[in-house]
């Protein structure tokens, strides 16, 4: 992701937007050296049907054994922070 000062971004907004749209470029806008916003391409909005989920999951990269353990630990820590018995959907 390319950093660009807000003043420079304002002066070159059309060119930046064109690069995002045509090349998929991403920019982090800064003010006083601090990041304040991002200009990025939109997320894909393709709908996924339930019947397509198996194929989608099959294409995901596989985790190394070390990554699996770290991922499991992250999930456990998240559950502790939120409360494992709490249902986030209600």
ABEGO torsion letter per residue (X at the ends): XBBBBAAAAAAAAAAAAAAAAAAGBBBBBBBGGBBABBBBBBBBABBBBAAAAAAAAAABBBBBAAAAAAAAAAAAAAAAAAEAABBAAX
